[in-house]
Structures are given as C-alpha cells and as structure tokens.
Amino acid sequence: MKVNGQEYTKNYITYSTLQNGGTIDYVMGDKPNKNRGIAPEDAPYSFSRE
C-alpha cells in the first residue's frame, strides 16, 4: 500500500491526509500479507496505552 506515493504500513489513514487530497494505491492478491501493519507504530494512537 502506498499513500501519496510513499510506502505505508500503518493500519489507518487520517482524515487530514484524505482531506488534503491524499492518494491511496494498493495491490491485492489472493494471499494476505501477515507482516504488514504489525509493528507497534503501525497501530493508531490509543488512550488505553497510557
């Protein structure tokens, strides 16, 4: 997945990215990529982590 032409590993896209005319490019296959979006920094901010 790419957002604005850059590789993107997060599991979410911010509203401001879309509001500012962001582009999303993705390629889907017949097998899931189980390594994408698993790093702690790929998860959205959560108050429950404080």
mmCIF entry with sequence, helices, sheets and N, C-alpha, C, O atoms, coordinates in Angstrom:
data_MODEL
# 
_entry.id   MODEL 
# 
_entity.id                         1 
_entity.type                       polymer 
_entity.pdbx_number_of_molecules   1 
# 
_entity_poly.entity_id                      1 
_entity_poly.type                           'polypeptide(L)' 
_entity_poly.nstd_linkage                   no 
_entity_poly.nstd_monomer                   no 
_entity_poly.pdbx_seq_one_letter_code       MKVNGQEYTKNYITYSTLQNGGTIDYVMGDKPNKNRGIAPEDAPYSFSRE 
_entity_poly.pdbx_seq_one_letter_code_can   MKVNGQEYTKNYITYSTLQNGGTIDYVMGDKPNKNRGIAPEDAPYSFSRE 
_entity_poly.pdbx_strand_id                 A 
# 
loop_
_entity_poly_seq.entity_id 
_entity_poly_seq.num 
_entity_poly_seq.mon_id 
_entity_poly_seq.hetero 
1 1  MET n 
1 2  LYS n 
1 3  VAL n 
1 4  ASN n 
1 5  GLY n 
1 6  GLN n 
1 7  GLU n 
1 8  TYR n 
1 9  THR n 
1 10 LYS n 
1 11 ASN n 
1 12 TYR n 
1 13 ILE n 
1 14 THR n 
1 15 TYR n 
1 16 SER n 
1 17 THR n 
1 18 LEU n 
1 19 GLN n 
1 20 ASN n 
1 21 GLY n 
1 22 GLY n 
1 23 THR n 
1 24 ILE n 
1 25 ASP n 
1 26 TYR n 
1 27 VAL n 
1 28 MET n 
1 29 GLY n 
1 30 ASP n 
1 31 LYS n 
1 32 PRO n 
1 33 ASN n 
1 34 LYS n 
1 35 ASN n 
1 36 ARG n 
1 37 GLY n 
1 38 ILE n 
1 39 ALA n 
1 40 PRO n 
1 41 GLU n 
1 42 ASP n 
1 43 ALA n 
1 44 PRO n 
1 45 TYR n 
1 46 SER n 
1 47 PHE n 
1 48 SER n 
1 49 ARG n 
1 50 GLU n 
# 
_struct_asym.id          A 
_struct_asym.entity_id   1 
# 
loop_
_struct_conf.conf_type_id 
_struct_conf.id 
_struct_conf.pdbx_PDB_helix_id 
_struct_conf.beg_label_comp_id 
_struct_conf.beg_label_asym_id 
_struct_conf.beg_label_seq_id 
_struct_conf.pdbx_beg_PDB_ins_code 
_struct_conf.end_label_comp_id 
_struct_conf.end_label_asym_id 
_struct_conf.end_label_seq_id 
_struct_conf.pdbx_end_PDB_ins_code 
_struct_conf.beg_auth_comp_id 
_struct_conf.beg_auth_asym_id 
_struct_conf.beg_auth_seq_id 
_struct_conf.end_auth_comp_id 
_struct_conf.end_auth_asym_id 
_struct_conf.end_auth_seq_id 
_struct_conf.pdbx_PDB_helix_class 
_struct_conf.details 
_struct_conf.pdbx_PDB_helix_length 
HELX_P HELX_P1 AA1 TYR A 15 ? GLN A 19 ? TYR A 15 GLN A 19 1 ? 5 
HELX_P HELX_P2 AA2 PRO A 40 ? ASP A 42 ? PRO A 40 ASP A 42 5 ? 3 
HELX_P HELX_P3 AA3 PHE A 47 ? ARG A 49 ? PHE A 47 ARG A 49 5 ? 3 
# 
_struct_conf_type.id          HELX_P 
_struct_conf_type.criteria    ? 
_struct_conf_type.reference   ? 
# 
_struct_sheet.id               AA1 
_struct_sheet.type             ? 
_struct_sheet.number_strands   3 
_struct_sheet.details          ? 
# 
loop_
_struct_sheet_order.sheet_id 
_struct_sheet_order.range_id_1 
_struct_sheet_order.range_id_2 
_struct_sheet_order.offset 
_struct_sheet_order.sense 
AA1 1 2 ? anti-parallel 
AA1 2 3 ? anti-parallel 
# 
loop_
_struct_sheet_range.sheet_id 
_struct_sheet_range.id 
_struct_sheet_range.beg_label_comp_id 
_struct_sheet_range.beg_label_asym_id 
_struct_sheet_range.beg_label_seq_id 
_struct_sheet_range.pdbx_beg_PDB_ins_code 
_struct_sheet_range.end_label_comp_id 
_struct_sheet_range.end_label_asym_id 
_struct_sheet_range.end_label_seq_id 
_struct_sheet_range.pdbx_end_PDB_ins_code 
_struct_sheet_range.beg_auth_comp_id 
_struct_sheet_range.beg_auth_asym_id 
_struct_sheet_range.beg_auth_seq_id 
_struct_sheet_range.end_auth_comp_id 
_struct_sheet_range.end_auth_asym_id 
_struct_sheet_range.end_auth_seq_id 
AA1 1 GLN A 6  ? GLU A 7  ? GLN A 6  GLU A 7  
AA1 2 LYS A 2  ? VAL A 3  ? LYS A 2  VAL A 3  
AA1 3 ILE A 24 ? ASP A 25 ? ILE A 24 ASP A 25 
# 
loop_
_atom_site.group_PDB 
_atom_site.id 
_atom_site.type_symbol 
_atom_site.label_atom_id 
_atom_site.label_alt_id 
_atom_site.label_comp_id 
_atom_site.label_asym_id 
_atom_site.label_entity_id 
_atom_site.label_seq_id 
_atom_site.pdbx_PDB_ins_code 
_atom_site.Cartn_x 
_atom_site.Cartn_y 
_atom_site.Cartn_z 
_atom_site.occupancy 
_atom_site.B_iso_or_equiv 
_atom_site.pdbx_formal_charge 
_atom_site.auth_seq_id 
_atom_site.auth_comp_id 
_atom_site.auth_asym_id 
_atom_site.auth_atom_id 
_atom_site.pdbx_PDB_model_num 
ATOM 1   N N  . MET A 1 1  ? 0.846  -1.174  0.000  1.00 0.00 ? 1  MET A N  1 
ATOM 2   C CA . MET A 1 1  ? 0.000  0.000   0.000  1.00 0.00 ? 1  MET A CA 1 
ATOM 3   C C  . MET A 1 1  ? 0.890  1.235   0.000  1.00 0.00 ? 1  MET A C  1 
ATOM 4   O O  . MET A 1 1  ? 1.918  1.284   0.676  1.00 0.00 ? 1  MET A O  1 
ATOM 5   N N  . LYS A 1 2  ? 0.474  2.216   -0.766 1.00 0.00 ? 2  LYS A N  1 
ATOM 6   C CA . LYS A 1 2  ? 1.182  3.490   -0.804 1.00 0.00 ? 2  LYS A CA 1 
ATOM 7   C C  . LYS A 1 2  ? 0.180  4.615   -0.559 1.00 0.00 ? 2  LYS A C  1 
ATOM 8   O O  . LYS A 1 2  ? -0.949 4.576   -1.050 1.00 0.00 ? 2  LYS A O  1 
ATOM 9   N N  . VAL A 1 3  ? 0.601  5.599   0.193  1.00 0.00 ? 3  VAL A N  1 
ATOM 10  C CA . VAL A 1 3  ? -0.188 6.811   0.419  1.00 0.00 ? 3  VAL A CA 1 
ATOM 11  C C  . VAL A 1 3  ? 0.668  7.978   -0.065 1.00 0.00 ? 3  VAL A C  1 
ATOM 12  O O  . VAL A 1 3  ? 1.797  8.166   0.389  1.00 0.00 ? 3  VAL A O  1 
ATOM 13  N N  . ASN A 1 4  ? 0.130  8.740   -0.971 1.00 0.00 ? 4  ASN A N  1 
ATOM 14  C CA . ASN A 1 4  ? 0.840  9.863   -1.590 1.00 0.00 ? 4  ASN A CA 1 
ATOM 15  C C  . ASN A 1 4  ? 2.179  9.417   -2.177 1.00 0.00 ? 4  ASN A C  1 
ATOM 16  O O  . ASN A 1 4  ? 3.170  10.143  -2.097 1.00 0.00 ? 4  ASN A O  1 
ATOM 17  N N  . GLY A 1 5  ? 2.204  8.223   -2.766 1.00 0.00 ? 5  GLY A N  1 
ATOM 18  C CA . GLY A 1 5  ? 3.394  7.721   -3.428 1.00 0.00 ? 5  GLY A CA 1 
ATOM 19  C C  . GLY A 1 5  ? 4.441  7.098   -2.529 1.00 0.00 ? 5  GLY A C  1 
ATOM 20  O O  . GLY A 1 5  ? 5.464  6.623   -3.022 1.00 0.00 ? 5  GLY A O  1 
ATOM 21  N N  . GLN A 1 6  ? 4.215  7.086   -1.217 1.00 0.00 ? 6  GLN A N  1 
ATOM 22  C CA . GLN A 1 6  ? 5.173  6.536   -0.264 1.00 0.00 ? 6  GLN A CA 1 
ATOM 23  C C  . GLN A 1 6  ? 4.635  5.243   0.338  1.00 0.00 ? 6  GLN A C  1 
ATOM 24  O O  . GLN A 1 6  ? 3.435  5.122   0.585  1.00 0.00 ? 6  GLN A O  1 
ATOM 25  N N  . GLU A 1 7  ? 5.533  4.266   0.575  1.00 0.00 ? 7  GLU A N  1 
ATOM 26  C CA . GLU A 1 7  ? 5.120  3.030   1.241  1.00 0.00 ? 7  GLU A CA 1 
ATOM 27  C C  . GLU A 1 7  ? 4.444  3.388   2.558  1.00 0.00 ? 7  GLU A C  1 
ATOM 28  O O  . GLU A 1 7  ? 4.880  4.301   3.260  1.00 0.00 ? 7  GLU A O  1 
ATOM 29  N N  . TYR A 1 8  ? 3.377  2.664   2.888  1.00 0.00 ? 8  TYR A N  1 
ATOM 30  C CA . TYR A 1 8  ? 2.579  2.977   4.077  1.00 0.00 ? 8  TYR A CA 1 
ATOM 31  C C  . TYR A 1 8  ? 2.239  1.675   4.779  1.00 0.00 ? 8  TYR A C  1 
ATOM 32  O O  . TYR A 1 8  ? 1.614  0.794   4.188  1.00 0.00 ? 8  TYR A O  1 
ATOM 33  N N  . THR A 1 9  ? 2.647  1.545   6.040  1.00 0.00 ? 9  THR A N  1 
ATOM 34  C CA . THR A 1 9  ? 2.434  0.296   6.771  1.00 0.00 ? 9  THR A CA 1 
ATOM 35  C C  . THR A 1 9  ? 1.405  0.415   7.883  1.00 0.00 ? 9  THR A C  1 
ATOM 36  O O  . THR A 1 9  ? 1.018  -0.590  8.479  1.00 0.00 ? 9  THR A O  1 
ATOM 37  N N  . LYS A 1 10 ? 0.962  1.623   8.167  1.00 0.00 ? 10 LYS A N  1 
ATOM 38  C CA . LYS A 1 10 ? 0.007  1.802   9.260  1.00 0.00 ? 10 LYS A CA 1 
ATOM 39  C C  . LYS A 1 10 ? -1.332 1.130   8.945  1.00 0.00 ? 10 LYS A C  1 
ATOM 40  O O  . LYS A 1 10 ? -1.645 0.848   7.788  1.00 0.00 ? 10 LYS A O  1 
ATOM 41  N N  . ASN A 1 11 ? -2.105 0.882   9.987  1.00 0.00 ? 11 ASN A N  1 
ATOM 42  C CA . ASN A 1 11 ? -3.408 0.230   9.833  1.00 0.00 ? 11 ASN A CA 1 
ATOM 43  C C  . ASN A 1 11 ? -4.553 1.235   9.767  1.00 0.00 ? 11 ASN A C  1 
ATOM 44  O O  . ASN A 1 11 ? -5.715 0.864   9.935  1.00 0.00 ? 11 ASN A O  1 
ATOM 45  N N  . TYR A 1 12 ? -4.241 2.477   9.528  1.00 0.00 ? 12 TYR A N  1 
ATOM 46  C CA . TYR A 1 12 ? -5.267 3.515   9.452  1.00 0.00 ? 12 TYR A CA 1 
ATOM 47  C C  . TYR A 1 12 ? -4.766 4.637   8.545  1.00 0.00 ? 12 TYR A C  1 
ATOM 48  O O  . TYR A 1 12 ? -3.570 4.740   8.273  1.00 0.00 ? 12 TYR A O  1 
ATOM 49  N N  . ILE A 1 13 ? -5.680 5.464   8.087  1.00 0.00 ? 13 ILE A N  1 
ATOM 50  C CA . ILE A 1 13 ? -5.355 6.667   7.323  1.00 0.00 ? 13 ILE A CA 1 
ATOM 51  C C  . ILE A 1 13 ? -6.078 7.809   8.009  1.00 0.00 ? 13 ILE A C  1 
ATOM 52  O O  . ILE A 1 13 ? -7.265 7.697   8.317  1.00 0.00 ? 13 ILE A O  1 
ATOM 53  N N  . THR A 1 14 ? -5.382 8.896   8.250  1.00 0.00 ? 14 THR A N  1 
ATOM 54  C CA . THR A 1 14 ? -6.005 10.020  8.944  1.00 0.00 ? 14 THR A CA 1 
ATOM 55  C C  . THR A 1 14 ? -6.940 10.792  8.016  1.00 0.00 ? 14 THR A C  1 
ATOM 56  O O  . THR A 1 14 ? -6.758 10.827  6.799  1.00 0.00 ? 14 THR A O  1 
ATOM 57  N N  . TYR A 1 15 ? -7.919 11.391  8.619  1.00 0.00 ? 15 TYR A N  1 
ATOM 58  C CA . TYR A 1 15 ? -8.870 12.214  7.874  1.00 0.00 ? 15 TYR A CA 1 
ATOM 59  C C  . TYR A 1 15 ? -8.140 13.370  7.202  1.00 0.00 ? 15 TYR A C  1 
ATOM 60  O O  . TYR A 1 15 ? -8.457 13.724  6.066  1.00 0.00 ? 15 TYR A O  1 
ATOM 61  N N  . SER A 1 16 ? -7.161 13.967  7.894  1.00 0.00 ? 16 SER A N  1 
ATOM 62  C CA . SER A 1 16 ? -6.453 15.110  7.313  1.00 0.00 ? 16 SER A CA 1 
ATOM 63  C C  . SER A 1 16 ? -5.675 14.706  6.060  1.00 0.00 ? 16 SER A C  1 
ATOM 64  O O  . SER A 1 16 ? -5.541 15.514  5.141  1.00 0.00 ? 16 SER A O  1 
ATOM 65  N N  . THR A 1 17 ? -5.163 13.484  6.003  1.00 0.00 ? 17 THR A N  1 
ATOM 66  C CA . THR A 1 17 ? -4.482 13.012  4.796  1.00 0.00 ? 17 THR A CA 1 
ATOM 67  C C  . THR A 1 17 ? -5.447 12.997  3.624  1.00 0.00 ? 17 THR A C  1 
ATOM 68  O O  . THR A 1 17 ? -5.108 13.450  2.531  1.00 0.00 ? 17 THR A O  1 
ATOM 69  N N  . LEU A 1 18 ? -6.632 12.484  3.844  1.00 0.00 ? 18 LEU A N  1 
ATOM 70  C CA . LEU A 1 18 ? -7.636 12.435  2.785  1.00 0.00 ? 18 LEU A CA 1 
ATOM 71  C C  . LEU A 1 18 ? -8.179 13.820  2.453  1.00 0.00 ? 18 LEU A C  1 
ATOM 72  O O  . LEU A 1 18 ? -8.400 14.144  1.286  1.00 0.00 ? 18 LEU A O  1 
ATOM 73  N N  . GLN A 1 19 ? -8.391 14.630  3.475  1.00 0.00 ? 19 GLN A N  1 
ATOM 74  C CA . GLN A 1 19 ? -8.936 15.965  3.278  1.00 0.00 ? 19 GLN A CA 1 
ATOM 75  C C  . GLN A 1 19 ? -7.988 16.830  2.448  1.00 0.00 ? 19 GLN A C  1 
ATOM 76  O O  . GLN A 1 19 ? -8.436 17.702  1.703  1.00 0.00 ? 19 GLN A O  1 
ATOM 77  N N  . ASN A 1 20 ? -6.692 16.596  2.571  1.00 0.00 ? 20 ASN A N  1 
ATOM 78  C CA . ASN A 1 20 ? -5.706 17.374  1.828  1.00 0.00 ? 20 ASN A CA 1 
ATOM 79  C C  . ASN A 1 20 ? -5.423 16.798  0.445  1.00 0.00 ? 20 ASN A C  1 
ATOM 80  O O  . ASN A 1 20 ? -4.427 17.158  -0.183 1.00 0.00 ? 20 ASN A O  1 
ATOM 81  N N  . GLY A 1 21 ? -6.288 15.908  -0.034 1.00 0.00 ? 21 GLY A N  1 
ATOM 82  C CA . GLY A 1 21 ? -6.171 15.383  -1.385 1.00 0.00 ? 21 GLY A CA 1 
ATOM 83  C C  . GLY A 1 21 ? -5.221 14.210  -1.505 1.00 0.00 ? 21 GLY A C  1 
ATOM 84  O O  . GLY A 1 21 ? -4.624 14.001  -2.561 1.00 0.00 ? 21 GLY A O  1 
ATOM 85  N N  . GLY A 1 22 ? -5.073 13.443  -0.439 1.00 0.00 ? 22 GLY A N  1 
ATOM 86  C CA . GLY A 1 22 ? -4.183 12.284  -0.459 1.00 0.00 ? 22 GLY A CA 1 
ATOM 87  C C  . GLY A 1 22 ? -4.631 11.240  -1.469 1.00 0.00 ? 22 GLY A C  1 
ATOM 88  O O  . GLY A 1 22 ? -5.815 11.128  -1.788 1.00 0.00 ? 22 GLY A O  1 
ATOM 89  N N  . THR A 1 23 ? -3.660 10.479  -1.964 1.00 0.00 ? 23 THR A N  1 
ATOM 90  C CA . THR A 1 23 ? -3.968 9.383   -2.868 1.00 0.00 ? 23 THR A CA 1 
ATOM 91  C C  . THR A 1 23 ? -3.586 8.064   -2.201 1.00 0.00 ? 23 THR A C  1 
ATOM 92  O O  . THR A 1 23 ? -2.605 7.991   -1.461 1.00 0.00 ? 23 THR A O  1 
ATOM 93  N N  . ILE A 1 24 ? -4.358 7.042   -2.467 1.00 0.00 ? 24 ILE A N  1 
ATOM 94  C CA . ILE A 1 24 ? -4.115 5.717   -1.915 1.00 0.00 ? 24 ILE A CA 1 
ATOM 95  C C  . ILE A 1 24 ? -3.985 4.746   -3.071 1.00 0.00 ? 24 ILE A C  1 
ATOM 96  O O  . ILE A 1 24 ? -4.874 4.646   -3.916 1.00 0.00 ? 24 ILE A O  1 
ATOM 97  N N  . ASP A 1 25 ? -2.863 4.027   -3.103 1.00 0.00 ? 25 ASP A N  1 
ATOM 98  C CA . ASP A 1 25 ? -2.633 2.996   -4.113 1.00 0.00 ? 25 ASP A CA 1 
ATOM 99  C C  . ASP A 1 25 ? -2.421 1.684   -3.386 1.00 0.00 ? 25 ASP A C  1 
ATOM 100 O O  . ASP A 1 25 ? -1.604 1.599   -2.469 1.00 0.00 ? 25 ASP A O  1 
ATOM 101 N N  . TYR A 1 26 ? -3.154 0.662   -3.792 1.00 0.00 ? 26 TYR A N  1 
ATOM 102 C CA . TYR A 1 26 ? -2.966 -0.636  -3.160 1.00 0.00 ? 26 TYR A CA 1 
ATOM 103 C C  . TYR A 1 26 ? -3.107 -1.735  -4.193 1.00 0.00 ? 26 TYR A C  1 
ATOM 104 O O  . TYR A 1 26 ? -3.782 -1.591  -5.212 1.00 0.00 ? 26 TYR A O  1 
ATOM 105 N N  . VAL A 1 27 ? -2.448 -2.825  -3.891 1.00 0.00 ? 27 VAL A N  1 
ATOM 106 C CA . VAL A 1 27 ? -2.497 -4.011  -4.743 1.00 0.00 ? 27 VAL A CA 1 
ATOM 107 C C  . VAL A 1 27 ? -2.946 -5.161  -3.865 1.00 0.00 ? 27 VAL A C  1 
ATOM 108 O O  . VAL A 1 27 ? -2.380 -5.396  -2.798 1.00 0.00 ? 27 VAL A O  1 
ATOM 109 N N  . MET A 1 28 ? -3.959 -5.870  -4.313 1.00 0.00 ? 28 MET A N  1 
ATOM 110 C CA . MET A 1 28 ? -4.465 -7.000  -3.552 1.00 0.00 ? 28 MET A CA 1 
ATOM 111 C C  . MET A 1 28 ? -4.129 -8.292  -4.284 1.00 0.00 ? 28 MET A C  1 
ATOM 112 O O  . MET A 1 28 ? -4.135 -8.350  -5.514 1.00 0.00 ? 28 MET A O  1 
ATOM 113 N N  . GLY A 1 29 ? -3.837 -9.321  -3.506 1.00 0.00 ? 29 GLY A N  1 
ATOM 114 C CA . GLY A 1 29 ? -3.554 -10.624 -4.067 1.00 0.00 ? 29 GLY A CA 1 
ATOM 115 C C  . GLY A 1 29 ? -4.464 -11.667 -3.449 1.00 0.00 ? 29 GLY A C  1 
ATOM 116 O O  . GLY A 1 29 ? -5.408 -11.337 -2.730 1.00 0.00 ? 29 GLY A O  1 
ATOM 117 N N  . ASP A 1 30 ? -4.176 -12.919 -3.733 1.00 0.00 ? 30 ASP A N  1 
ATOM 118 C CA . ASP A 1 30 ? -5.026 -13.987 -3.207 1.00 0.00 ? 30 ASP A CA 1 
ATOM 119 C C  . ASP A 1 30 ? -4.547 -14.503 -1.842 1.00 0.00 ? 30 ASP A C  1 
ATOM 120 O O  . ASP A 1 30 ? -5.167 -15.399 -1.269 1.00 0.00 ? 30 ASP A O  1 
ATOM 121 N N  . LYS A 1 31 ? -3.447 -13.943 -1.319 1.00 0.00 ? 31 LYS A N  1 
ATOM 122 C CA . LYS A 1 31 ? -2.935 -14.334 -0.005 1.00 0.00 ? 31 LYS A CA 1 
ATOM 123 C C  . LYS A 1 31 ? -2.706 -13.092 0.841  1.00 0.00 ? 31 LYS A C  1 
ATOM 124 O O  . LYS A 1 31 ? -2.206 -12.089 0.332  1.00 0.00 ? 31 LYS A O  1 
ATOM 125 N N  . PRO A 1 32 ? -3.059 -13.136 2.123  1.00 0.00 ? 32 PRO A N  1 
ATOM 126 C CA . PRO A 1 32 ? -2.855 -11.963 2.974  1.00 0.00 ? 32 PRO A CA 1 
ATOM 127 C C  . PRO A 1 32 ? -1.374 -11.737 3.277  1.00 0.00 ? 32 PRO A C  1 
ATOM 128 O O  . PRO A 1 32 ? -0.591 -12.685 3.349  1.00 0.00 ? 32 PRO A O  1 
ATOM 129 N N  . ASN A 1 33 ? -1.007 -10.484 3.451  1.00 0.00 ? 33 ASN A N  1 
ATOM 130 C CA . ASN A 1 33 ? 0.335  -10.135 3.898  1.00 0.00 ? 33 ASN A CA 1 
ATOM 131 C C  . ASN A 1 33 ? 0.283  -10.036 5.418  1.00 0.00 ? 33 ASN A C  1 
ATOM 132 O O  . ASN A 1 33 ? -0.174 -9.028  5.957  1.00 0.00 ? 33 ASN A O  1 
ATOM 133 N N  . LYS A 1 34 ? 0.738  -11.053 6.101  1.00 0.00 ? 34 LYS A N  1 
ATOM 134 C CA . LYS A 1 34 ? 0.639  -11.099 7.558  1.00 0.00 ? 34 LYS A CA 1 
ATOM 135 C C  . LYS A 1 34 ? 1.737  -10.309 8.253  1.00 0.00 ? 34 LYS A C  1 
ATOM 136 O O  . LYS A 1 34 ? 1.764  -10.254 9.483  1.00 0.00 ? 34 LYS A O  1 
ATOM 137 N N  . ASN A 1 35 ? 2.640  -9.699  7.501  1.00 0.00 ? 35 ASN A N  1 
ATOM 138 C CA . ASN A 1 35 ? 3.712  -8.893  8.087  1.00 0.00 ? 35 ASN A CA 1 
ATOM 139 C C  . ASN A 1 35 ? 3.424  -7.398  8.013  1.00 0.00 ? 35 ASN A C  1 
ATOM 140 O O  . ASN A 1 35 ? 4.141  -6.599  8.614  1.00 0.00 ? 35 ASN A O  1 
ATOM 141 N N  . ARG A 1 36 ? 2.402  -7.022  7.297  1.00 0.00 ? 36 ARG A N  1 
ATOM 142 C CA . ARG A 1 36 ? 2.071  -5.614  7.143  1.00 0.00 ? 36 ARG A CA 1 
ATOM 143 C C  . ARG A 1 36 ? 1.262  -5.127  8.339  1.00 0.00 ? 36 ARG A C  1 
ATOM 144 O O  . ARG A 1 36 ? 0.305  -5.775  8.761  1.00 0.00 ? 36 ARG A O  1 
ATOM 145 N N  . GLY A 1 37 ? 1.660  -3.977  8.878  1.00 0.00 ? 37 GLY A N  1 
ATOM 146 C CA . GLY A 1 37 ? 0.887  -3.343  9.945  1.00 0.00 ? 37 GLY A CA 1 
ATOM 147 C C  . GLY A 1 37 ? 1.001  -4.011  11.299 1.00 0.00 ? 37 GLY A C  1 
ATOM 148 O O  . GLY A 1 37 ? 0.109  -3.844  12.130 1.00 0.00 ? 37 GLY A O  1 
ATOM 149 N N  . ILE A 1 38 ? 2.070  -4.765  11.558 1.00 0.00 ? 38 ILE A N  1 
ATOM 150 C CA . ILE A 1 38 ? 2.181  -5.454  12.847 1.00 0.00 ? 38 ILE A CA 1 
ATOM 151 C C  . ILE A 1 38 ? 3.106  -4.748  13.836 1.00 0.00 ? 38 ILE A C  1 
ATOM 152 O O  . ILE A 1 38 ? 3.140  -5.115  15.010 1.00 0.00 ? 38 ILE A O  1 
ATOM 153 N N  . ALA A 1 39 ? 3.852  -3.748  13.386 1.00 0.00 ? 39 ALA A N  1 
ATOM 154 C CA . ALA A 1 39 ? 4.746  -3.005  14.281 1.00 0.00 ? 39 ALA A CA 1 
ATOM 155 C C  . ALA A 1 39 ? 3.908  -2.119  15.208 1.00 0.00 ? 39 ALA A C  1 
ATOM 156 O O  . ALA A 1 39 ? 2.855  -1.628  14.803 1.00 0.00 ? 39 ALA A O  1 
ATOM 157 N N  . PRO A 1 40 ? 4.360  -1.911  16.433 1.00 0.00 ? 40 PRO A N  1 
ATOM 158 C CA . PRO A 1 40 ? 3.603  -1.067  17.367 1.00 0.00 ? 40 PRO A CA 1 
ATOM 159 C C  . PRO A 1 40 ? 3.284  0.322   16.805 1.00 0.00 ? 40 PRO A C  1 
ATOM 160 O O  . PRO A 1 40 ? 2.211  0.865   17.069 1.00 0.00 ? 40 PRO A O  1 
ATOM 161 N N  . GLU A 1 41 ? 4.214  0.900   16.029 1.00 0.00 ? 41 GLU A N  1 
ATOM 162 C CA . GLU A 1 41 ? 3.973  2.243   15.483 1.00 0.00 ? 41 GLU A CA 1 
ATOM 163 C C  . GLU A 1 41 ? 2.953  2.250   14.345 1.00 0.00 ? 41 GLU A C  1 
ATOM 164 O O  . GLU A 1 41 ? 2.552  3.321   13.888 1.00 0.00 ? 41 GLU A O  1 
ATOM 165 N N  . ASP A 1 42 ? 2.528  1.075   13.883 1.00 0.00 ? 42 ASP A N  1 
ATOM 166 C CA . ASP A 1 42 ? 1.522  0.995   12.831 1.00 0.00 ? 42 ASP A CA 1 
ATOM 167 C C  . ASP A 1 42 ? 0.095  1.063   13.378 1.00 0.00 ? 42 ASP A C  1 
ATOM 168 O O  . ASP A 1 42 ? -0.848 1.263   12.613 1.00 0.00 ? 42 ASP A O  1 
ATOM 169 N N  . ALA A 1 43 ? -0.068 0.902   14.669 1.00 0.00 ? 43 ALA A N  1 
ATOM 170 C CA . ALA A 1 43 ? -1.398 0.970   15.282 1.00 0.00 ? 43 ALA A CA 1 
ATOM 171 C C  . ALA A 1 43 ? -1.768 2.429   15.552 1.00 0.00 ? 43 ALA A C  1 
ATOM 172 O O  . ALA A 1 43 ? -0.882 3.247   15.801 1.00 0.00 ? 43 ALA A O  1 
ATOM 173 N N  . PRO A 1 44 ? -3.039 2.768   15.509 1.00 0.00 ? 44 PRO A N  1 
ATOM 174 C CA . PRO A 1 44 ? -3.448 4.144   15.807 1.00 0.00 ? 44 PRO A CA 1 
ATOM 175 C C  . PRO A 1 44 ? -3.230 4.468   17.281 1.00 0.00 ? 44 PRO A C  1 
ATOM 176 O O  . PRO A 1 44 ? -3.160 3.573   18.124 1.00 0.00 ? 44 PRO A O  1 
ATOM 177 N N  . TYR A 1 45 ? -3.124 5.768   17.578 1.00 0.00 ? 45 TYR A N  1 
ATOM 178 C CA . TYR A 1 45 ? -2.987 6.214   18.964 1.00 0.00 ? 45 TYR A CA 1 
ATOM 179 C C  . TYR A 1 45 ? -4.171 5.736   19.776 1.00 0.00 ? 45 TYR A C  1 
ATOM 180 O O  . TYR A 1 45 ? -5.302 5.710   19.291 1.00 0.00 ? 45 TYR A O  1 
ATOM 181 N N  . SER A 1 46 ? -3.905 5.358   21.018 1.00 0.00 ? 46 SER A N  1 
ATOM 182 C CA . SER A 1 46 ? -4.980 4.918   21.896 1.00 0.00 ? 46 SER A CA 1 
ATOM 183 C C  . SER A 1 46 ? -4.747 5.434   23.311 1.00 0.00 ? 46 SER A C  1 
ATOM 184 O O  . SER A 1 46 ? -3.645 5.325   23.848 1.00 0.00 ? 46 SER A O  1 
ATOM 185 N N  . PHE A 1 47 ? -5.794 5.996   23.907 1.00 0.00 ? 47 PHE A N  1 
ATOM 186 C CA . PHE A 1 47 ? -5.710 6.428   25.291 1.00 0.00 ? 47 PHE A CA 1 
ATOM 187 C C  . PHE A 1 47 ? -5.497 5.246   26.222 1.00 0.00 ? 47 PHE A C  1 
ATOM 188 O O  . PHE A 1 47 ? -4.969 5.420   27.320 1.00 0.00 ? 47 PHE A O  1 
ATOM 189 N N  . SER A 1 48 ? -5.892 4.057   25.814 1.00 0.00 ? 48 SER A N  1 
ATOM 190 C CA . SER A 1 48 ? -5.790 2.890   26.671 1.00 0.00 ? 48 SER A CA 1 
ATOM 191 C C  . SER A 1 48 ? -4.343 2.450   26.902 1.00 0.00 ? 48 SER A C  1 
ATOM 192 O O  . SER A 1 48 ? -4.096 1.611   27.769 1.00 0.00 ? 48 SER A O  1 
ATOM 193 N N  . ARG A 1 49 ? -3.403 2.982   26.165 1.00 0.00 ? 49 ARG A N  1 
ATOM 194 C CA . ARG A 1 49 ? -1.997 2.639   26.354 1.00 0.00 ? 49 ARG A CA 1 
ATOM 195 C C  . ARG A 1 49 ? -1.324 3.510   27.413 1.00 0.00 ? 49 ARG A C  1 
ATOM 196 O O  . ARG A 1 49 ? -0.181 3.251   27.791 1.00 0.00 ? 49 ARG A O  1 
ATOM 197 N N  . GLU A 1 50 ? -2.014 4.525   27.887 1.00 0.00 ? 50 GLU A N  1 
ATOM 198 C CA . GLU A 1 50 ? -1.414 5.435   28.876 1.00 0.00 ? 50 GLU A CA 1 
ATOM 199 C C  . GLU A 1 50 ? -1.533 4.895   30.277 1.00 0.00 ? 50 GLU A C  1 
ATOM 200 O O  . GLU A 1 50 ? -1.080 5.536   31.226 1.00 0.00 ? 50 GLU A O  1 
# 
